[in-house]
Amino acid sequence: LSENSVRAMRTDQTGGALITFSPYQAYGQPGTRYGFGLWLNVMDGNGLGINISDGGAFGTMPWIDYRSGTVGVFLVQSLLSMIFPLTETVR
């Protein structure tokens, strides 16, 4: 992917639409937005996602944190709602 493509993925693509549910809202991240194929958990002052992820319904949870330079992937077979608190603690 080009640098511009990744930048577009890390930019809010919802046009300000109301997001009625995200797993992150339930855990104290009410400003979470959505880019191309991933959640923008934390954005910088320019609206670029600096902590991004996209958990799957059955427990897979990849993330990238540009601030700390860390990446990770949880691969489990469980409901996302069951493992989400653990993944947030580890991240």
Secondary structure per residue as TSV (DSSP state, phi and psi in degrees):
chain	resnum	aa	ss	phi	psi
A	1	L	-	360.0	145.8
A	2	S	-	-76.7	162.5
A	3	E	H	-59.1	-40.3
A	4	N	H	-64.9	-36.3
A	5	S	H	-64.7	-44.7
A	6	V	H	-65.4	-39.1
A	7	R	H	-61.6	-41.2
A	8	A	H	-64.2	-39.0
A	9	M	H	-63.0	-33.6
A	10	R	T	-89.4	10.4
A	11	T	B	-112.9	141.5
A	12	D	-	-55.8	122.1
A	13	Q	-	-110.8	13.5
A	14	T	S	-92.8	-4.7
A	15	G	T	61.7	28.0
A	16	G	T	77.7	10.0
A	17	A	-	-60.9	148.7
A	18	L	-	-67.6	125.1
A	19	I	-	-97.1	110.5
A	20	T	-	-82.3	-18.9
A	21	F	-	-154.6	136.7
A	22	S	-	-149.4	148.5
A	23	P	T	-60.9	-24.5
A	24	Y	T	-74.0	-33.9
A	25	Q	G	-60.3	-37.6
A	26	A	G	-67.8	-17.1
A	27	Y	G	-116.8	34.0
A	28	G	T	83.7	20.6
A	29	Q	-	-120.1	70.4
A	30	P	T	-68.1	-19.4
A	31	G	T	-90.2	10.7
A	32	T	-	-59.5	134.4
A	33	R	E	-121.4	178.7
A	34	Y	E	-127.4	130.4
A	35	G	-	-97.7	-145.6
A	36	F	S	-87.9	99.8
A	37	G	S	79.2	13.5
A	38	L	S	-158.2	154.3
A	39	W	E	-82.9	138.9
A	40	L	E	-100.0	91.0
A	41	N	E	-70.3	-40.8
A	42	V	E	-136.4	133.5
A	43	M	E	-120.1	151.6
A	44	D	-	-82.2	-177.7
A	45	G	T	-64.1	-16.6
A	46	N	T	-96.9	4.5
A	47	G	S	81.8	18.2
A	48	L	B	-97.6	129.5
A	49	G	E	-63.5	124.1
A	50	I	E	-111.9	-8.9
A	51	N	E	-137.2	111.5
A	52	I	E	-128.0	152.8
A	53	S	E	-164.2	173.3
A	54	D	-	-161.4	89.6
A	55	G	-	-71.9	141.3
A	56	G	-	-88.0	158.4
A	57	A	T	-59.8	-27.3
A	58	F	T	-111.9	28.3
A	59	G	S	109.5	-11.4
A	60	T	-	-73.8	131.3
A	61	M	E	-138.8	96.9
A	62	P	E	-92.0	151.1
A	63	W	E	-153.1	157.6
A	64	I	E	-133.6	130.6
A	65	D	E	-118.2	103.6
A	66	Y	T	-69.2	-25.3
A	67	R	T	-67.3	-46.0
A	68	S	T	-94.8	-8.8
A	69	G	T	72.5	28.9
A	70	T	E	-112.9	150.3
A	71	V	E	-135.0	157.1
A	72	G	E	-164.5	161.8
A	73	V	E	-143.7	125.3
A	74	F	E	-95.7	130.1
A	75	L	-	-121.8	99.6
A	76	V	-	-134.5	162.0
A	77	Q	S	-110.5	92.4
A	78	S	S	-162.9	166.5
A	79	L	-	-70.2	140.5
A	80	L	H	-54.2	-40.2
A	81	S	H	-61.5	-25.5
A	82	M	H	-79.6	-33.4
A	83	I	H	-102.0	-11.4
A	84	F	H	-55.1	-46.4
A	85	P	H	-58.6	-37.8
A	86	L	H	-66.3	-45.1
A	87	T	H	-63.9	-37.0
A	88	E	H	-65.4	-39.2
A	89	T	H	-64.3	-43.8
A	90	V	H	-69.5	-41.2
A	91	R	-	-60.4	360.0
